Amino acid sequence: MRSFKPDEWISQAEAARLRGVSRQAIARLVLKGRFRPLDVGGRVFLRRSEVESYSRLNVRAVPRMSEKTENVKKLIESLTPLELQSLASYLRSKISRHPLEEKWDITYGTDP
């Protein structure tokens, strides 16, 4: 019989901190069978070694906004309503209308 070593086991919350993901993400991995949990009195523990060695390739990363996109977002948020309307008009002139907009004669940002 193998001896139980408490320091080899961590909670789902600790596993989440260790991996830089949410506790819910760890719980989903447990449900998918990616970790072999130990249930003690209703609390779920995971082997620290399994969590540390789990391949990040198997974990779907949350897309992050690129620096350029973040800069554009900040720029747009700093525009006055008139500047924003001018930008919207410019972009509409550069982007073709969707076929349904053509079919239903939908226009945006114009006074009736």
VENFENTA-V510232 format. One record per backbone hydrogen bond with DSSP energy under -0.5 kcal/mol. CO is the residue of the C=O (numbers start at 1). NH is the residue of the N-H. E is the energy in kcal/mol with one decimal. If there is no record, write none. Layout:
CO_NH_E ; CO_NH_E
This chain:
4_6_-0.6 ; 5_8_-2.1 ; 6_9_-1.7 ; 8_48_-3.1 ; 10_46_-3.1 ; 11_15_-2.3 ; 12_16_-2.4 ; 13_17_-2.2 ; 14_18_-2.7 ; 15_19_-2.2 ; 16_20_-1.7 ; 16_21_-2.0 ; 22_26_-1.6 ; 23_27_-2.4 ; 24_28_-2.3 ; 25_29_-1.8 ; 26_30_-2.2 ; 27_31_-2.4 ; 28_32_-1.9 ; 29_34_-2.6 ; 29_35_-0.6 ; 30_33_-1.5 ; 35_37_-0.9 ; 38_40_-0.6 ; 38_45_-2.7 ; 39_41_-0.5 ; 40_43_-1.7 ; 43_40_-3.0 ; 44_12_-0.8 ; 45_38_-2.7 ; 46_10_-2.8 ; 47_51_-2.1 ; 48_52_-2.7 ; 49_53_-1.9 ; 50_54_-0.9 ; 51_54_-0.5 ; 55_58_-1.4 ; 56_59_-1.1 ; 58_60_-0.5 ; 61_63_-0.5 ; 66_70_-2.6 ; 67_71_-2.3 ; 68_72_-2.2 ; 69_73_-2.5 ; 70_74_-2.3 ; 71_75_-2.3 ; 72_76_-2.7 ; 73_77_-2.3 ; 74_78_-1.1 ; 75_78_-0.6 ; 75_79_-0.5 ; 76_79_-1.2 ; 80_84_-2.8 ; 81_85_-2.3 ; 82_86_-2.2 ; 83_87_-2.5 ; 84_88_-2.5 ; 85_89_-2.3 ; 86_90_-2.3 ; 87_91_-2.7 ; 88_92_-2.5 ; 89_93_-1.7 ; 90_94_-0.9 ; 91_94_-0.7 ; 91_95_-1.4 ; 98_101_-0.6 ; 98_102_-2.0 ; 99_103_-2.7 ; 100_104_-2.7 ; 101_105_-0.6 ; 101_106_-2.3 ; 102_105_-0.6
